[in-house]
Amino acid sequence: MRTSLPVLTQPASQPTAHAPPARRRCRTVHVGDVAVGGDAPISVQSMTTTPTHDINATLQQIAALNAAGVDIVRVAVPRQEDADALGALAAKSTVPVIADIHFQWKYAMAAIDAGCAGVRINPGNIRKHEKVKVIGDAAKERGIPIRIGVNGGSLEDVILDKHGGVTPEALVESALNEARLLEDVDFYDIKISVKHSDPWVMIQTYRLLADACDYPLHLGVTEAGPPKTGITKSAVGIGTLLAEGIGDTIRVSLSADPVEEVKTGIGILEALHLRERGLDVVSCPSCARAEVDVYSLAERVQTGLEGIDVPLRVAVMGCVVNGPGESREADLGVAAGKGKGQILKKGEVLFTVQESDIVETLVHFANEMADEIRAERGAGQPTVSA
């Protein structure tokens, strides 16, 4: 990894029309079953807003994010009770969970022991630097990556004084210093983010960092604001870098329901021809409110839809409280409870069926919708309904 910073330059090449840009070469890490970096598809992340120790509420929000298309979810761990909840969240979440930790090295160890798919720390703010090695050794043994996150609002005073404020060079120097703390303990399964609330500063910073290391990069405009302004800032910052082939995983930071972050992130990828959904069966992790066997129901729906090869998201939710809202985020869905299932298509409630008819109904409508998509594309070959 280079230790000196390159001069700011424009990207060497531009993508051709209607083709994804050539990706920056970098390492690959695995967050659970989601590959990040290398040739892996660019993943979309978000962060829960529920108290992490409220396991049911957090799992319900993760289910909603899953229905919206999220790939990875981050949860904050500011207290011991949050750390204590990580085992249940990691075991029941329908997507990989990253624990977001500051200062407390014990919480990082708790996240690793709990089976979280990743940990986000700043090695420099772990008060006992010798514990960075403990964290690195444990993460390496479990195959868990660590994301280093540097933000414009949290730079060290010595770096601020050196660079005269929050500059792209200051952010990158801080990130490389943090990375070296892990490299010094022989840990390299690293992702890096260098976020700023100003899209232009953020763009310049990631360009520098992309040239200075070969680690996967997590893109984001931090504290982008409410949707009216935040979506624009995020699209400009994240979209510009992705169009240059820089970036391996993204998070849109909005002062809004995190589902909106996911929708915006997916929209950015789709606009750049970097994502097209295929069949995606999403299901809630189940909780004490579930009144149907969600696991069995989701498995049967997944089996019934084998062979669908067009973009279609089908949600199987077992909660009559939050299920309807979560199912609306999918193309087709069911909110099940008390022996019945409310069928939703494109956010609209169609009707209610008996639990025994849920799978057949979803398979019928899913195949019908898949045929419509193929007809629009001119493919013409119908699916065979199960």
SVG drawing of the C-alpha trace seen along z (x, -y; Angstrom):
<svg xmlns="http://www.w3.org/2000/svg" viewBox="-60 -26 65 53">
<polyline fill="none" stroke="black" stroke-width="0.4" points="0.0,0.0 1.3,-3.5 2.1,-5.7 2.3,-9.0 -0.7,-10.7 -1.1,-11.2 -1.9,-14.5 -5.6,-14.9 -6.4,-13.9 -9.4,-13.3 -10.2,-9.6 -8.0,-8.1 -10.9,-6.5 -14.6,-6.9 -17.2,-4.2 -18.7,-3.6 -22.4,-4.3 -24.9,-1.8 -22.1,0.3 -21.1,0.4 -17.8,-1.4 -14.6,0.5 -14.1,1.3 -11.1,0.3 -9.0,3.3 -9.1,4.2 -9.1,7.0 -12.3,8.9 -13.7,9.4 -16.8,11.4 -19.5,10.0 -21.3,13.2 -22.4,14.5 -22.0,11.1 -18.7,10.5 -17.5,6.9 -14.8,5.8 -13.1,7.4 -15.6,8.4 -18.5,8.7 -21.7,6.7 -21.8,3.4 -23.8,4.0 -26.3,1.7 -26.2,1.1 -28.3,-0.7 -28.4,-1.1 -31.2,-0.3 -32.7,-3.2 -34.3,-1.1 -32.6,-0.5 -30.4,2.4 -31.2,4.1 -34.9,4.1 -34.4,7.4 -37.9,7.7 -38.1,4.1 -34.6,4.3 -35.4,7.6 -38.7,6.1 -36.8,3.2 -34.2,5.5 -37.0,7.4 -38.4,4.2 -34.9,3.3 -34.6,6.8 -37.9,6.4 -36.6,3.1 -33.5,4.9 -30.8,4.2 -27.7,6.5 -26.0,5.7 -27.4,4.0 -25.4,2.2 -26.5,1.9 -25.1,-0.5 -23.6,0.9 -23.2,-2.0 -24.2,-0.1 -23.6,3.3 -27.3,4.2 -26.8,3.7 -23.8,5.9 -25.8,8.6 -28.4,8.5 -26.0,9.2 -26.2,13.0 -29.9,13.1 -29.7,10.5 -26.9,12.3 -28.7,15.6 -32.2,14.4 -31.4,11.6 -32.3,12.4 -29.2,10.4 -25.6,10.1 -25.3,7.9 -22.4,5.5 -21.8,4.2 -20.9,0.5 -18.6,-0.1 -16.7,-3.0 -14.2,-3.1 -15.2,0.2 -13.0,3.0 -15.0,5.4 -18.1,4.7 -16.0,5.5 -15.1,8.9 -18.7,9.5 -19.8,8.9 -17.2,11.3 -18.2,13.9 -21.9,13.3 -21.4,14.3 -21.8,10.9 -20.8,10.8 -18.6,7.8 -17.4,5.1 -17.0,1.3 -14.4,-0.3 -11.9,-3.1 -8.8,-1.3 -7.4,-4.7 -10.3,-5.3 -9.9,-2.0 -8.5,-3.4 -6.1,-0.5 -4.2,-0.1 -2.9,3.3 -6.5,4.5 -6.5,3.8 -4.3,6.9 -6.8,8.9 -9.6,7.7 -7.7,8.4 -6.6,11.9 -10.2,12.8 -11.7,11.4 -9.0,13.2 -9.8,16.5 -13.5,16.2 -13.1,14.8 -14.8,11.5 -13.8,8.3 -13.4,4.9 -14.5,1.6 -12.6,-1.4 -14.8,-4.5 -13.4,-8.0 -15.8,-11.0 -15.1,-14.7 -16.4,-15.4 -14.1,-13.1 -10.6,-13.8 -7.7,-13.9 -6.5,-17.3 -2.9,-16.6 -4.2,-15.9 -6.5,-18.9 -3.6,-21.1 -1.3,-19.6 -3.7,-20.1 -5.5,-23.2 -8.9,-21.6 -11.0,-18.8 -9.4,-18.3 -9.4,-15.3 -5.7,-14.8 -6.5,-14.9 -9.3,-12.3 -7.1,-9.9 -4.2,-10.3 -6.4,-9.5 -7.8,-6.4 -4.4,-5.1 -3.1,-5.6 -6.1,-3.6 -5.4,-0.9 -1.8,-0.6 -2.9,0.2 -4.6,3.3 -1.8,4.0 0.7,3.9 -1.1,6.8 -1.2,8.7 -4.8,8.1 -5.8,7.1 -9.4,8.2 -10.3,4.5 -12.9,2.1 -12.5,-1.6 -14.9,-4.6 -13.9,-8.3 -17.2,-10.1 -18.0,-13.8 -21.2,-15.8 -20.0,-17.8 -20.3,-15.6 -17.4,-17.4 -15.0,-16.9 -16.2,-13.3 -15.6,-12.7 -12.0,-14.1 -11.3,-12.1 -12.3,-8.8 -10.4,-9.5 -7.2,-9.9 -7.9,-6.9 -8.6,-4.7 -5.1,-5.5 -3.5,-5.1 -4.6,-1.5 -6.2,1.7 -8.8,2.2 -12.5,2.3 -14.2,-1.1 -17.5,-1.8 -19.1,-4.9 -21.4,-7.5 -22.1,-11.1 -22.4,-11.3 -25.2,-13.2 -26.6,-14.0 -29.8,-15.4 -33.6,-14.8 -34.6,-13.2 -35.3,-16.4 -31.6,-17.4 -29.9,-14.1 -31.0,-12.1 -29.5,-14.7 -26.2,-14.9 -25.9,-11.1 -26.7,-10.6 -24.1,-13.2 -21.4,-11.9 -21.9,-8.2 -23.0,-8.2 -20.0,-10.2 -17.5,-7.8 -19.4,-4.7 -19.4,-6.1 -15.6,-6.2 -15.3,-2.6 -14.6,-3.6 -16.7,-1.9 -17.6,1.5 -20.5,1.1 -22.7,-2.0 -24.9,-3.5 -27.1,-6.5 -27.4,-8.4 -30.8,-10.1 -32.7,-11.7 -35.6,-9.4 -36.9,-5.8 -33.9,-3.7 -36.0,-1.9 -35.7,-5.2 -31.9,-4.8 -32.1,-1.4 -34.5,-2.5 -32.2,-5.5 -29.1,-3.3 -30.7,-0.7 -31.9,-3.6 -28.4,-4.9 -27.0,-1.5 -29.9,-0.9 -29.3,-4.3 -25.7,-3.4 -26.6,0.1 -24.8,1.6 -27.8,3.6 -30.7,5.5 -32.8,7.6 -33.6,11.2 -36.0,13.3 -35.6,12.2 -37.7,14.0 -37.4,12.0 -39.0,13.1 -39.1,11.8 -37.0,13.6 -40.1,14.3 -40.7,13.2 -43.2,13.7 -45.9,11.9 -45.7,14.4 -48.8,16.6 -47.6,18.8 -44.6,20.9 -42.7,18.3 -39.7,20.5 -41.7,23.3 -43.9,20.8 -40.8,19.0 -39.1,22.3 -42.3,23.5 -42.6,20.2 -38.9,20.2 -39.3,23.8 -42.5,22.9 -40.8,19.9 -37.7,21.8 -37.1,21.0 -38.2,17.3 -35.3,15.4 -36.6,11.8 -36.4,9.0 -39.1,9.8 -39.1,9.4 -41.6,11.5 -42.0,10.9 -43.2,13.5 -44.1,11.8 -45.5,13.4 -46.6,10.4 -50.0,8.8 -48.6,5.6 -45.7,4.7 -46.2,7.3 -48.4,5.2 -46.0,2.3 -43.0,4.5 -44.8,6.4 -45.6,3.1 -41.9,2.7 -41.9,5.8 -43.5,6.4 -45.6,9.2 -46.1,10.2 -48.1,11.7 -48.7,10.5 -49.8,13.7 -51.4,14.3 -54.2,16.1 -54.5,18.7 -54.9,16.2 -52.7,14.2 -53.2,10.7 -51.9,10.7 -50.3,7.5 -49.3,6.6 -47.2,3.5 -48.1,2.1 -51.9,2.6 -53.9,5.1 -55.7,7.6 -57.5,9.9 -57.1,12.3 -56.7,16.1 -56.6,19.0 -53.1,20.0 -53.3,23.2 -53.7,21.2 -50.9,18.7 -48.2,20.5 -50.4,21.4 -51.6,17.8 -48.2,16.2 -46.8,18.7 -49.7,17.9 -49.3,14.1 -45.5,14.3 -45.5,16.3 -48.1,14.0 -46.0,11.0 -42.8,12.7 -44.6,13.4 -45.6,9.7 -42.0,8.6 -40.8,11.0 -43.5,9.8 -42.4,6.2 -38.8,7.2 -39.8,9.3 -38.6,12.6 -41.9,14.3 -41.3,17.6 -43.9,18.1 -43.1,19.7 -44.7,23.0 -46.8,22.4 -46.2,24.9"/>
</svg>
